[in-house]
Amino acid sequence: MTHAAIARALASLALVSLPAAWAGTVPASIDEGVRLVDAGRFDDARTIFSAAASTNPGSPVAPYWLGRLSLREEDWDAAIDWFEKAVRMDDASAEYHLWLGRAYGSKAQRASVLKQPFLAKKVRAQFERAVELDGRNIEARADLVSYYLMAPAIMGGSVEKAAAQAAEITKLDPFQGHLTYARIHGHEKKDDLVERDLLAASAVKPDDLGPKFQLGLVYQRAERWDDAFRMFEEIARTDKGRMSGLFQVGRTGVLSGRNLERAAECLETYLEGTPAQGEPSLAWGRYRLGQAYEQLGRVPQARLEFEAALRLDPKHPEAKKALAKLGRPG
């Protein structure tokens, strides 16, 4: 399971709801625990789920949620124990197998080289079982794609197997299917096909800015600067709730040496806000703004930005290098 897949899985712990299959079949306490998770009150939710596990030891639902909370806390062993318990109680639940596979995958990434193959085998078995139980579970198929792309052939990895899953995902949800093919082609470093896939995804959902953001990054890598500016400027105009578009306009300007005044303006605006989860830190914003000022010949301002970046993140390697390159103020 890749870092991105794990992050996606953990992020889904927020704003959750009970699976439709459980509607009307779980105790009210479980429903209350889920509402607490929705509200970000994870400790209170754990109390509810722990009590439910004790009072109703034959139900797999509370262990499942305790596993998800343990995974969020990066307690991989506890998460595995809880999910294994849920699976033992209900082996027919694709959801339980999916999350057990995710827990194994999280532990595998931190395990020794000797233990990784053993855990990888378990990851694959759980994801494949989840898909076997519920072929319409797109998340399970997507995580299986991640496994097939990450694992070596000796452990079942295969681009062809990943593509087969992408084909099934496309039947269920063309938008997600195009995004999955983009991941596969990105793994193969076929940027022309990645562009085609992302354009197709954007055509299915024109208002979804995710594919456009990924396209901007593809254009940055290819040094197609005009296309990158166009994509990120559109995102900056239309997505006021998130700031990534502004940051990437600035980054594109710094990398290309073009539109530097606009790049600095966007980075200045970025620094006025608070980055959302997954967005570049303010330290990176300061560093990129320093680069823009330096290229504009505003060396004193550049120095101040690099110093500000280091105050926010004393270990920021790029800011340290940039400041050393400027030397002492003359």
C-alpha positions, 0 to 999 in steps of 0.5 A: 500500500503506497503512502498516498493510499494510506493517507487517503484511507486515514483521511476517510476516518473523518466525515464518515457514516455507517455503511448502508449494510449496517443500517438499523442493525447496530446499537445506538451507542455505535451510531453515537461513536460514529457521530463523535468521530465525525466531530473529531472527538476521537478519544470520546469515540474510543470510550464509546466503542470500547464499552460497546465491545465489552457489552456486546462481545459477539458483534464485530462493529465495535472492534472495526471502529477501534481498529480504525481509531488505532490506525489513525493513531499509528498503532499498527499492531492494535489496529491489526488485532482489532480488525482481525477480531472483526474478520473472525466474527464476520468473514463475509464483510469486504469492509473488514478485510479492506481495513485489515489489509490497510493495517497490514500495509501500514505496518509493512512500510515500517517493518524490517526487510525480512518481515515485509514479504510476509506482511505484503502477502497478507496485504494482498490476500485481504485486498483480494478477498475484499474485492471477491466479496464485493466487486463494487467496492471501488476503494478495495479495487483502488487499494489493490491497484496500489499493491500491484503497482508497488509490489515486486513480481515475486510478491504478486505485483503486476502492471497488467493486474493493476490495469485489470482492476482499473478496467473494472473500476471504469465500469463502476465509475468512469471518473475514478477509472480514468484517475486509476489509469492515470496512476498506472501510467504515471507509475510507468512514467508515460506522461502523455497517457497520464495527460490523456487520462486526466483530461478524460476524467476532467471531461466526465466531471468538469467541476472537479479540480482534482484532475486539473491539479494533477495535470498542472503537476504533469505540465510542470514536470514536462516544463510546459510552463504555459499549460501549467500556469493556465491550469493552476490559475484556473484552480486559484480562481475557482477554488477559494477554499483551498490555497494550493492553486496559488502556491503552484502558480508561485512554484511554476513561476520560480521553476520557469523564471517566468511571470515572477511578479505574478508568482510573488503575488500569489505566494504573498496571498498564500502566506496570508492564509492557513494551509489545509491538510496536505497543502504545502507548509508556510515554511515552503511558502516563505522559501518559494517567495524568497526564490521569487524575490531573488530572481526579481533582484530583491535580495534583501527581501529574499533573505528575509523570506529564507530566514522566516522559512527557517524560523518556521522549520529550522531543518528546512534544507532548501532554505538553508542552502538558499540563505548560504548561497546569498552569503552575509548581507553587504 
